[in-house]
Every structure is written in C-alpha cells, then in structure tokens.
Amino acid sequence: MSSPDNPSGRAGASSLETFARDHLVRLGETSLRRHLIPTVRGPHSVAARHGRSLVSFSCNDYLGLSQDPRVIAAVQAATALYGTGAGASRLVTGSHPPLAALEERLAAHKGTEAALVFGSGYLANLGIVSGLAGPRDLILVDALGHSCLWAGARLSGAKVVRFAHNDLGDLEGQLAKYRSRHQHALILTERVFSMDGDRGPIADILCLAEAHDAWTLVDDAHGLGVIGKDARAPLEMGTLSKALGSYGGYLCASRAVVDLMTSRARSFVYTTGLPPASAAAALAALEIMEAEPDFAARPLALARRFTARLGLPEAQSPIVPILIGEAEAALALSAALEERGYLVVAIRPPTVPAGTARLRVAFSAAHTEAQVDALAEAVRALGFETLPPQRERVR
Ligand SMILES: Cc1ncc(COP(=O)(O)O)c(C=O)c1O
C-alpha cells in the first residue's frame, strides 16, 4: 500500500530514497540540515514566524524598498500595462519597456556604456564568467567568493585558481605563476563579501589586473547603493534582489562586452526574460536610492552603531558577522535571539567554512536606532565569543 514515505507502495525503499534519507540523517547529525519556515515579511523589518512578530536582522532588503509604497505602485502599474510574464527569452520576445528603461538607468548609475539584465545574480555570474573565459584561459577567484562565482568559473572550463581572501600578495604571486601560460585572465572578487561584510580592495586589484593584462569582475551584490563610492571595474555585476528589493541580476560594462554577452551568455540566451513587475520594481527602487542618499547611508551607520556597542571591529558594510564556530552553537544562539523577538539566522557550512558558523546580522534603513541597541544588548546578555576574521573557505 502507498504512504507518504513510500509513494510507490513497493516493498523496500528505492536506491534514490535510501540515498536521500541517508544524506538527511547525516546532515541532521551535524546540525547542517536546512528547513523552510513559513514566514510573512512586512514593512519596518518585521517578520512573522511561528505565530510571533520578530524584528528581522536577516534580510538583504537593505533599504526596505521591497515594502515601499512607491515601489509597490510601480509594480502594480507595470503589471496592469504589460502583464505578468516576459513570454519567452528576450531574444525571442524582445525587451519590454521597464527592462529597457532599467538597463539604461543601471548603466547610468554605474557610469558604463551599457547594462544587461539577467534572471538573477546567480544566473548572471554563471553566464558572464563562462561567456568570457574558456579552456585556454585563467580565472583567479577570491577564496571567499560567492558560490555563483565559483560555479561560473568551473562551468567555463578555464584553469581556476583560488587566491587568499583579499590578499594582494597572493593574487600577484598567482598571476606571476600562471598568467603567461593562458590566453586571457579573469579575476573574480566582491565589493562587499556576503558572509563576512568586509570589502574587497578593488582599486588595488584593478592595478594588478592592468599590470598583468587581466580582466576584473566585481560582484556588487551587497554594495550597490549602500557603501558609497569605490573604484569601478570593467565588469560590474550585481543583483536586483537586495538593496533594490526586487529580483534579477545585471552586468554593467562596455557596449561591446554587453553585446557579446547578449549573444553568448547561455544563462541569458536560453532563459525567459525578467517579468515586467521585477524590472519596474528595481527601476523605481534605483530612482529612490539615487534621490535619497542620506537614506541609503543609513544601514551602514546602523551597522557601525551595533559594532561600536559590542566592541566588534567597525562595520565596513551593512553586514556584521558574529563568528561562533560550531553549527550547533550558532543555531542555539539564533534560537535564543528568536525567543527574545529577533530573527538573526545562523549561517552554517558549506555556505561558510567548517568551524566558522556564525550569526550574520544585516542592517536595514528600516531599522530604528532603538531596535539596533536592543539587539546589541540581547546579544551581549546571551554572551558570545567571536573567532578572528576568516581568510579561507574550505571547498
Ligand atoms: C555575492 C553574491 N553574488 C551573487 C548572488 C546571487 O544573487 P541572486 O540572489 O540575485 O541570485 C548573491 C546572493 O545571495 C550574493 O550574495
């Protein structure tokens, strides 16, 4: 007879079921199993979970724009005018007006000739990196680079070399060792590292890149709009899903590079275009971000208030890690904070290196100073010991 655990009704589990269950048991034993929790996000950084209202410090909606009435109105208007979906790949059905306007605005914001919007930031990195580099090329990736930078590098078939996190000496050494054996070289780094909140030394990397005829891609997923001016790379990619409160990814670059990606990035060519609503939301959010610079500076100021309160190194971005060590301990601290009304999710391997599970505290312009102070007090009262900052990710 069939049951939810054995839908086929056949005696004994299939090898697929056994594989999945055995893995789940192992993940559970090491506190690494993930669970989806029904959660309702609302304005003012509030998240309702387990029947309780929590102040969320886990969201990348750094400016609270996903809940902004002006952004919501733009989405409603675009949906009424253009419908809910793009219909097909953009090379088939074309670019609907909010997408074309968004690309123009993104390029102007970054000061590049052109921009190309992808289905997500993850898809953008897969397509850009594998569209630019191939088996005869070299890709150098920061050791703490996001999963999608590594995935794009591996997909390309290029020689992939890791350099120690933010370590210019190591990067230079790797370039000296490998560059001459490859046709092109591409350096992949981030403006703000997603799990550590520290910043890449972009200007110095650009100098090294120039000296070794290497191209640089900066992933600006967590920097856009919230950390002030920085040196610009020839390949600036990012996401529409964080400070812009929407969904989608982008590349800002020269006209030639954008045109090449339009024909060559497989995660652009062979996938459906972004819905009008997502493009309209990002466009409205970008306009607000540009028009209200004081508001855009707020998440970093709040993060610095928090690090000062707890005696942590001064925040370099709206992301503050509290490094705990073991996954179980990080989960326990997160649960204790939830008891006190705060959503601060524990980040565990393989998202971060083994032994460096942490609380990742993300600040938003929607938080109040009082909320930030109260969270700092709750963390202090619970007691915590931080590990030193990380240099390497075990992969
Ligand atoms: C550094 C970095 N790059 C890229 C991405 C992927 O962006 P998206 O969420 O739009 O796929 C993320 C998102 O988690 C990220 O943190």
The ligand as an ORCA input file, in Angstrom:
! r2SCAN-3c Opt
* xyz 0 1
  C      27.822     37.963     -3.523
  C      26.596     37.438     -4.184
  N      26.604     37.294     -5.515
  C      25.542     36.840     -6.170
  C      24.394     36.474     -5.507
  C      23.242     35.914     -6.269
  O      22.260     36.886     -6.464
  P      20.745     36.446     -6.672
  O      20.173     36.252     -5.315
  O      20.137     37.555     -7.431
  O      20.765     35.163     -7.444
  C      24.323     36.626     -4.124
  C      23.074     36.283     -3.427
  O      22.966     35.608     -2.491
  C      25.457     37.099     -3.443
  O      25.452     37.213     -2.117
*
